[in-house]
């Protein structure tokens, strides 16, 4: 499923990019760089893994999306938080990634 691999790559790049942007906005915030970079690289690796071992790759991407949703979902509804702008992007992107994985699962040819 090439479209799902592409979606996973975009989601990984988004996480990586937002981690870098959050770090450049506040250079004392290394956590954003480390967490966003790590999650982004893991999702990109999951996309590569999904080509040879689909179950493992898709499961890894789903776990990362759930983790990001748990982290940023509640913040999305708290506009006074400094990371609100990241949450407004990542929470819906995480939901979209999960939905893409679900659609991919049910449309896969077995």
Backbone as a chain_set.jsonl record, in Angstrom:
{"seq": "XXXXXXXXXXXXXXXXXXXXXXXXXXXXXXXXXXXXXXXXXXXXXXXXXXXXXXXXXXXXXXXXXXXXXXXXXXXXXXXXXXXXXXXXXXXXXXXXXXXXXXXXXXXXXX", "coords": {"N": [[0.832, -1.187, 0.0], [1.197, 1.684, -1.164], [0.234, 4.272, -0.793], [-0.26, 4.405, 1.929], [2.268, 4.072, 3.02], [3.425, 6.436, 2.113], [1.836, 8.275, 3.505], [2.601, 7.672, 6.107], [5.298, 8.434, 5.977], [5.016, 11.219, 5.542], [3.771, 11.94, 7.953], [5.789, 11.281, 9.775], [7.81, 13.061, 8.929], [6.492, 15.452, 9.468], [6.338, 15.382, 12.31], [9.083, 15.409, 12.921], [9.861, 17.861, 11.772], [8.254, 19.725, 13.21], [9.314, 19.357, 15.753], [11.892, 20.421, 15.407], [11.227, 23.065, 14.699], [9.893, 23.946, 17.035], [12.03, 23.844, 18.788], [13.74, 25.778, 17.671], [12.271, 28.06, 18.102], [12.342, 28.318, 20.832], [15.148, 27.982, 22.243], [15.931, 26.861, 24.617], [14.395, 24.718, 24.934], [15.002, 21.756, 24.623], [13.693, 19.385, 24.769], [11.551, 19.267, 22.94], [12.916, 19.08, 20.521], [14.305, 16.65, 20.831], [12.211, 14.788, 21.425], [10.322, 15.213, 19.293], [12.022, 14.779, 17.109], [12.853, 12.137, 17.579], [10.399, 10.684, 17.578], [9.57, 11.31, 14.981], [11.643, 10.122, 13.439], [11.301, 7.453, 14.211], [8.754, 6.907, 13.153], [9.27, 7.247, 10.44], [11.103, 5.174, 10.111], [9.35, 3.112, 10.68], [7.711, 3.224, 8.452], [9.482, 2.348, 6.505], [9.99, -0.199, 7.514], [7.473, -1.316, 7.243], [7.321, -2.095, 4.634], [8.578, -4.537, 4.409], [7.823, -5.982, 6.664], [4.803, -5.71, 7.287], [2.874, -5.784, 9.45], [4.357, -5.219, 11.795], [5.471, -2.691, 11.133], [3.196, -1.04, 10.692], [1.938, -1.279, 13.164], [3.833, -0.113, 14.847], [3.815, 2.533, 13.892], [1.178, 3.176, 14.55], [1.256, 3.054, 17.353], [2.984, 5.204, 17.88], [1.433, 7.331, 16.887], [-0.766, 7.218, 18.615], [0.53, 7.799, 21.014], [1.333, 10.468, 20.52], [-1.15, 11.645, 20.244], [-2.228, 11.272, 22.794], [-0.468, 12.895, 24.198], [-0.733, 15.491, 23.003], [-3.445, 15.91, 22.502], [-5.154, 16.787, 24.75], [-3.959, 19.31, 25.19], [-4.643, 20.726, 22.989], [-7.06, 21.866, 23.521], [-6.509, 23.853, 25.3], [-5.838, 26.88, 25.025], [-4.139, 28.671, 26.316], [-1.72, 27.487, 26.803], [1.764, 27.249, 26.026], [2.556, 25.484, 24.057], [0.382, 25.194, 22.442], [0.009, 25.767, 19.683], [1.464, 23.74, 18.425], [0.022, 21.523, 19.246], [-2.432, 21.923, 17.989], [-1.802, 21.279, 15.43], [-0.584, 18.693, 15.557], [-2.355, 16.943, 16.989], [-4.784, 16.615, 15.365], [-3.424, 15.598, 13.106], [-2.42, 13.225, 14.096], [-4.773, 11.819, 14.613], [-5.661, 11.62, 11.976], [-3.61, 10.019, 10.946], [-4.018, 7.647, 12.381], [-6.596, 7.001, 11.443], [-5.988, 6.59, 8.737], [-4.359, 4.335, 8.964], [-6.232, 2.504, 9.928], [-8.099, 2.426, 7.798], [-6.353, 1.461, 5.843], [-5.862, -1.059, 6.916], [-8.378, -2.329, 6.712], [-8.802, -2.281, 4.002], [-6.843, -3.774, 2.907], [-5.518, -6.251, 0.772], [-5.804, -9.631, 1.099]], "CA": [[0.0, 0.0, 0.0], [2.104, 2.822, -1.316], [-0.36, 5.496, -0.244], [-0.119, 4.373, 3.381], [3.683, 4.341, 3.303], [3.607, 7.879, 1.911], [1.192, 8.959, 4.63], [3.472, 7.481, 7.274], [6.474, 9.293, 5.782], [4.609, 12.608, 5.786], [3.532, 12.092, 9.389], [7.105, 11.289, 10.411], [8.473, 14.326, 8.589], [5.786, 16.495, 10.216], [6.8, 15.328, 13.692], [10.478, 15.839, 12.928], [9.896, 19.294, 11.465], [7.692, 20.492, 14.322], [10.291, 19.302, 16.838], [12.948, 21.386, 15.085], [10.658, 24.423, 14.775], [9.66, 24.276, 18.443], [13.347, 24.086, 19.387], [14.288, 27.048, 17.197], [11.495, 29.151, 18.71], [12.763, 28.413, 22.228], [16.335, 27.128, 22.225], [16.101, 26.157, 25.887], [13.44, 23.611, 24.898], [15.585, 20.62, 23.918], [12.75, 18.264, 24.805], [10.815, 19.243, 21.676], [13.816, 18.598, 19.479], [14.578, 15.233, 21.062], [10.975, 14.0, 21.299], [9.809, 15.317, 17.926], [12.973, 14.116, 16.217], [12.817, 10.692, 17.81], [9.12, 10.163, 17.076], [9.609, 11.419, 13.52], [12.531, 9.094, 12.891], [10.684, 6.146, 14.436], [7.656, 6.728, 12.188], [9.905, 7.057, 9.128], [11.624, 3.8, 10.143], [8.18, 2.23, 10.619], [7.279, 3.195, 7.054], [10.424, 1.472, 5.81], [9.768, -1.548, 8.025], [6.178, -1.801, 6.76], [7.467, -2.675, 3.293], [8.968, -5.947, 4.531], [7.036, -6.568, 7.751], [3.708, -4.744, 7.412], [2.235, -5.759, 10.766], [5.235, -4.515, 12.733], [5.596, -1.286, 10.735], [1.944, -0.325, 10.925], [1.702, -1.24, 14.609], [4.748, 0.89, 15.411], [3.281, 3.856, 13.531], [-0.049, 3.391, 15.329], [1.649, 3.354, 18.739], [3.527, 6.573, 17.906], [0.315, 8.26, 16.695], [-1.539, 7.234, 19.863], [1.333, 8.54, 22.004], [1.262, 11.896, 20.219], [-2.523, 12.074, 20.521], [-2.354, 11.373, 24.252], [0.325, 14.043, 24.657], [-1.161, 16.792, 22.491], [-4.903, 16.036, 22.432], [-5.699, 17.694, 25.77], [-3.388, 20.658, 25.062], [-5.337, 21.396, 21.893], [-8.207, 22.593, 24.069], [-5.999, 24.795, 26.294], [-5.124, 27.88, 24.221], [-3.165, 29.443, 27.082], [-0.449, 26.749, 26.848], [2.749, 27.706, 25.049], [2.649, 24.507, 22.973], [-0.935, 25.068, 21.819], [0.114, 25.767, 18.22], [1.912, 22.408, 18.013], [-1.082, 20.603, 19.512], [-3.472, 22.142, 16.972], [-1.344, 20.587, 14.22], [-0.272, 17.275, 15.762], [-3.493, 16.124, 17.425], [-5.553, 16.178, 14.19], [-2.574, 14.783, 12.236], [-2.356, 11.902, 14.716], [-6.069, 11.184, 14.331], [-5.658, 11.289, 10.548], [-2.71, 8.875, 10.761], [-4.719, 6.469, 12.892], [-7.672, 6.674, 10.489], [-5.356, 6.029, 7.536], [-3.937, 2.975, 9.298], [-7.453, 1.688, 10.021], [-8.581, 2.235, 6.424], [-5.398, 0.571, 5.212], [-6.065, -2.409, 7.445], [-9.603, -2.927, 6.2], [-8.801, -2.368, 2.553], [-5.71, -4.592, 2.475], [-5.852, -7.512, 0.087], [-5.164, -10.751, 1.807]], "C": [[0.875, 1.248, 0.0], [1.529, 4.092, -0.692], [-0.194, 5.551, 1.274], [1.332, 4.619, 3.793], [3.982, 5.833, 3.148], [3.002, 8.695, 3.037], [2.042, 8.852, 5.886], [4.723, 8.357, 7.166], [6.144, 10.754, 6.063], [4.393, 12.879, 7.275], [4.859, 12.119, 10.159], [7.853, 12.585, 10.161], [7.819, 15.482, 9.33], [6.251, 16.531, 11.664], [8.225, 15.843, 13.817], [10.587, 17.346, 12.733], [9.368, 20.137, 12.621], [8.606, 20.457, 15.549], [11.399, 20.311, 16.637], [12.428, 22.817, 15.216], [10.437, 24.839, 16.225], [10.986, 24.567, 19.146], [13.91, 25.434, 18.95], [13.52, 28.25, 17.765], [11.913, 29.38, 20.16], [13.942, 27.462, 22.409], [16.607, 26.438, 23.559], [15.225, 24.91, 25.948], [13.999, 22.449, 24.073], [14.643, 19.421, 23.862], [11.976, 18.147, 23.5], [11.668, 18.676, 20.554], [14.043, 17.092, 19.618], [13.325, 14.386, 20.825], [10.443, 14.027, 19.87], [10.711, 14.613, 16.931], [12.918, 12.61, 16.346], [11.536, 10.075, 17.263], [9.114, 10.202, 15.549], [10.466, 10.345, 12.882], [11.955, 7.689, 13.081], [9.563, 5.892, 13.424], [8.217, 6.533, 10.771], [10.479, 5.635, 9.037], [10.478, 2.798, 10.056], [7.663, 2.122, 9.19], [8.193, 2.289, 6.238], [10.212, 0.013, 6.224], [8.485, -2.156, 7.462], [6.272, -2.413, 5.37], [7.835, -4.158, 3.365], [8.161, -6.683, 5.592], [5.882, -5.625, 8.071], [3.102, -4.658, 8.811], [3.067, -4.962, 11.764], [5.324, -3.025, 12.412], [4.348, -0.481, 11.031], [1.631, -0.223, 12.416], [2.582, -0.187, 15.271], [4.262, 2.308, 15.106], [2.027, 4.172, 14.332], [0.282, 3.743, 16.777], [2.178, 4.786, 18.844], [2.398, 7.603, 17.759], [-0.536, 8.353, 17.96], [-0.782, 8.014, 20.936], [1.241, 10.051, 21.774], [-0.136, 12.446, 20.499], [-2.753, 12.217, 22.022], [-1.624, 12.603, 24.77], [-0.303, 15.38, 24.247], [-2.668, 16.978, 22.387], [-5.472, 16.982, 23.465], [-5.203, 19.138, 25.634], [-4.095, 21.441, 23.961], [-6.496, 22.258, 22.392], [-7.805, 23.562, 25.182], [-5.187, 25.875, 25.582], [-4.09, 28.688, 24.993], [-1.804, 28.755, 27.162], [0.473, 27.231, 25.733], [2.844, 26.76, 23.85], [1.32, 24.303, 22.242], [-0.837, 24.971, 20.292], [0.594, 24.418, 17.685], [0.765, 21.411, 18.156], [-2.167, 20.719, 18.453], [-3.087, 21.458, 15.654], [-1.233, 19.077, 14.459], [-1.448, 16.413, 16.208], [-4.349, 15.695, 16.229], [-4.728, 15.308, 13.227], [-2.462, 13.358, 12.785], [-3.652, 11.136, 14.495], [-6.121, 10.754, 12.868], [-4.755, 10.088, 10.271], [-3.364, 7.592, 11.235], [-5.841, 6.036, 11.95], [-7.11, 6.06, 9.21], [-4.91, 4.591, 7.787], [-5.139, 2.026, 9.384], [-8.007, 1.399, 8.629], [-7.657, 1.286, 5.669], [-5.575, -0.868, 5.651], [-7.276, -3.074, 6.791], [-9.66, -3.02, 4.689], [-7.661, -3.222, 2.023], [-6.199, -5.886, 1.813], [-5.084, -8.633, 0.764], [-5.106, -11.969, 0.925]], "O": [[1.234, 1.78, 1.051], [2.269, 4.896, -0.125], [-0.008, 6.629, 1.838], [1.595, 5.29, 4.791], [4.704, 6.416, 3.956], [3.582, 9.688, 3.476], [2.187, 9.818, 6.636], [5.154, 8.952, 8.154], [6.902, 11.447, 6.742], [4.789, 13.926, 7.788], [5.019, 12.904, 11.094], [8.461, 13.145, 11.074], [8.508, 16.399, 9.776], [6.531, 17.606, 12.194], [8.534, 16.624, 14.717], [11.325, 18.021, 13.451], [9.969, 21.152, 12.974], [8.663, 21.428, 16.303], [11.809, 20.985, 17.582], [13.105, 23.68, 15.775], [10.761, 25.965, 16.602], [11.051, 25.445, 20.007], [14.49, 26.157, 19.761], [14.081, 29.339, 17.888], [11.848, 30.503, 20.659], [13.755, 26.279, 22.695], [17.429, 25.524, 23.623], [15.305, 24.137, 26.902], [13.533, 22.186, 22.964], [14.786, 18.548, 23.006], [11.765, 17.04, 23.004], [11.193, 17.887, 19.738], [13.979, 16.355, 18.635], [13.373, 13.387, 20.108], [10.146, 12.978, 19.299], [10.236, 13.933, 16.021], [12.936, 11.89, 15.348], [11.58, 9.061, 16.566], [8.7, 9.24, 14.901], [10.064, 9.727, 11.896], [12.105, 6.833, 12.209], [9.439, 4.785, 12.9], [7.686, 5.736, 9.998], [10.351, 4.976, 8.006], [10.618, 1.749, 9.427], [7.228, 1.052, 8.764], [7.725, 1.545, 5.377], [10.25, -0.892, 5.389], [8.413, -3.363, 7.23], [5.391, -3.174, 4.97], [7.455, -4.941, 2.494], [7.853, -7.865, 5.439], [5.965, -4.833, 9.009], [2.845, -3.558, 9.302], [2.536, -4.125, 12.494], [5.26, -2.19, 13.314], [4.426, 0.629, 11.556], [1.12, 0.797, 12.878], [2.13, 0.546, 16.151], [4.299, 3.179, 15.974], [1.831, 5.314, 14.75], [-0.341, 4.631, 17.36], [1.854, 5.499, 19.794], [2.409, 8.633, 18.434], [-0.977, 9.439, 18.335], [-1.377, 8.794, 21.68], [1.09, 10.82, 22.723], [-0.282, 13.586, 20.941], [-3.395, 13.167, 22.47], [-2.107, 13.279, 25.678], [-0.392, 16.297, 25.063], [-3.129, 18.104, 22.199], [-6.207, 17.903, 23.107], [-5.94, 20.079, 25.928], [-4.14, 22.671, 23.996], [-6.864, 23.25, 21.762], [-8.661, 24.04, 25.925], [-3.96, 25.789, 25.543], [-3.24, 29.332, 24.379], [-0.824, 29.389, 27.556], [0.022, 27.576, 24.641], [3.178, 27.193, 22.747], [1.164, 23.332, 21.502], [-1.539, 24.165, 19.681], [0.175, 23.997, 16.607], [0.563, 20.558, 17.292], [-2.759, 19.713, 18.061], [-3.957, 21.102, 14.86], [-1.728, 18.28, 13.662], [-1.52, 15.244, 15.829], [-4.621, 14.503, 16.088], [-5.264, 14.391, 12.606], [-2.417, 12.397, 12.017], [-3.629, 9.937, 14.22], [-6.573, 9.652, 12.557], [-5.096, 9.232, 9.454], [-3.277, 6.562, 10.566], [-6.016, 4.845, 11.69], [-7.688, 5.121, 8.662], [-5.067, 3.729, 6.921], [-5.057, 0.875, 8.956], [-8.346, 0.258, 8.318], [-8.121, 0.409, 4.94], [-5.45, -1.79, 4.845], [-7.211, -4.229, 6.371], [-10.48, -3.759, 4.146], [-7.524, -3.38, 0.81], [-7.164, -6.51, 2.253], [-3.871, -8.56, 0.962], [-4.603, -13.012, 1.345]]}, "num_chains": 1, "name": "protein.A"}
